[in-house]
Amino acid sequence: MGTSKANSGILHAGFDAAPGTKKALFNVRGNVLYRQLEAELGIRLKWIGSLVVALEHDNLRVLEELLCRGKENGVPRLEILSRDGLLDREPNLAHGVLGALWSPTAGIVSPFDATLALAENAVHNGVKVLLEQEVEQVLVEQGRVAGVVTDRGIIETPYVINAAGVHAGSVAALAGDESIAITLRKGEYLLFDTSRGDCVRSVLFPTPTKVSKGIVIGPTVHGNLFIGPNALDVACPDDVGTTAGGMSEIIEGARKLIPNLGLGSVITQFAGLRAVAAHDDFIIGPSSFVRGLIHAGGIQSPGLTAAPAIAEAVVEILRDDGLSLTPNPRFVPVRQSRLSFKEQNYTTRQRSFRLNPLHGRIVCRCETVTEAEIVEAIHVPCPAHTLDAVKVRTRAGMGRCQGGVLRSARVSAASKRVGHATKFRTQG
Ligand SMILES: Cc1cc2nc3c(=O)[nH]c(=O)nc-3n(C[C@H](O)[C@H](O)[C@H](O)COP(=O)(O)OP(=O)(O)OC[C@H]3O[C@@H](n4cnc5c(N)ncnc54)[C@H](O)[C@@H]3O)c2cc1C
């Protein structure tokens, strides 16, 4: 429910980061690893490619630079498309476009689905996930990690991996390591309903400037369209509210690429926080101050893409530190992926209903989510404990009405019980 739930969901190809940086290295490797995870864990993703679009003559030089950088980073099959080739691919693009960098290895993923698939598979293989438990203290004895104190008790351990996102600096400080300074940069988005999902075929970036990648337009794996993010420095790690100024900024930015956005189809807005490290690269490695504390901090974009590669690196760091690691002979790499009720065909739906009659009650009409799916979400290996967690697991409340029908149904049921509807307001 941190930054991994509020981002662009792009599996970047890897041409953006400067060669030699951790961002570049782990981006390219992570992109490759997602192909394996797609097959093994059934993560919902689509390899639709990305385009960095040039709108001005100066931009064409930047595209050449990105092409060279991408090749140096090891990104395959990059190519610069002419205006005609580009408009054939993306007919809704602004007609003044001059060309674009085409990266066929970029993709899109549901970030909820990806994180849950990884967590579920980990649990299946014996990992214990402790949800809603806050690390309040890191126990250090003679310069080495001895455990953590959480709001529910003490966990003894010789190793702590600090992957605390925007809180990575404070978690390091709990162990006495003050070396990690994280600043927060908010990115805001607008999400459109599925009627606009096919307005673009690939992820569209404007040509980046020195300060920003610019406003992106892309489809989601569930068929929606998003525009965003902007970049706004903020102070509070809970500040994920959206602003009127931010919305105007992203609309203006997106219109440069696609003039006819169809704003009437916007269904919601949201924001995520980038955890920006002082030297603008991932901080991955053992703490220089406390043994047994391993940092995976400052993981801003392309952190979602890089995540599986970062995990590989952390395993090597643990091995180098002397932790004895033996392969689990019973490790199951494959997760049995489930089709949602909405994705099932008529015959499968009938079978689902016979097995569990709760599939006969549709709780979320826009996304066709059944009561059985909601009950299942709170009993799976890595279960949902909150309404938001049910939402990201099942998509209940994520459709066109954004939970409005659910709320009015609840209000009208409550109104009937007490007899005067006017007392209730549809807030939720
Ligand atoms: C606007 C935006 C767009 C982005 N777009 C992309 C993109 O398209 N592609 C891409 O590859 N990357 C993208 N990223 C980057 C990507 O989202 C992040 O790099 C990634 O999600 C970071 O994951 P994380 O696990 O480090 O942090 P998080 O997902 O924030 O996880 C940190 C976890 O630590 C927990 N935690 C913190 N403190 C404590 C504590 N004291 N005790 C217990 N738990 C604690 C939090 O609750 C949280 O669950 C984007 C980021 C943003 C903000």
The ligand as an ORCA input file, in Angstrom:
! r2SCAN-3c Opt
* xyz 0 1
  C       4.632      8.829     -9.467
  C       5.460      7.590     -9.579
  C       5.518      6.891    -10.790
  C       6.313      5.759    -10.917
  N       6.265      5.025    -12.067
  C       7.009      3.904    -12.190
  C       6.940      3.136    -13.352
  O       6.151      3.378    -14.246
  N       7.761      2.075    -13.473
  C       8.654      1.739    -12.505
  O       9.416      0.800    -12.708
  N       8.683      2.420    -11.346
  C       7.879      3.499    -11.159
  N       7.893      4.194    -10.004
  C       8.762      3.767     -8.938
  C       8.175      2.614     -8.134
  O       6.805      2.806     -7.898
  C       8.940      2.538     -6.824
  O      10.313      2.497     -7.112
  C       8.599      1.293     -6.040
  O       7.207      1.150     -5.929
  C       9.222      1.406     -4.665
  O       8.952      0.238     -3.972
  P       9.437      0.097     -2.477
  O       9.148     -1.307     -2.100
  O      10.823      0.617     -2.333
  O       8.521      1.111     -1.643
  P       7.016      0.937     -1.172
  O       6.181      0.304     -2.187
  O       6.596      2.295     -0.673
  O       7.110     -0.074      0.025
  C       7.678      0.287      1.264
  C       6.951     -0.466      2.326
  O       7.631     -0.313      3.562
  C       6.674     -0.213      4.575
  N       7.267      0.464      5.740
  C       7.824      1.691      5.804
  N       8.254      1.953      7.056
  C       7.972      0.856      7.796
  C       8.156      0.514      9.172
  N       8.736      1.337     10.042
  N       7.722     -0.707      9.588
  C       7.133     -1.579      8.710
  N       6.932     -1.309      7.406
  C       7.349     -0.105      6.973
  C       5.566      0.617      3.952
  O       4.365      0.416      4.660
  C       5.533      0.076      2.559
  O       4.611     -0.983      2.454
  C       7.089      5.321     -9.825
  C       7.004      6.006     -8.611
  C       6.175      7.104     -8.486
  C       6.047      7.794     -7.169
*
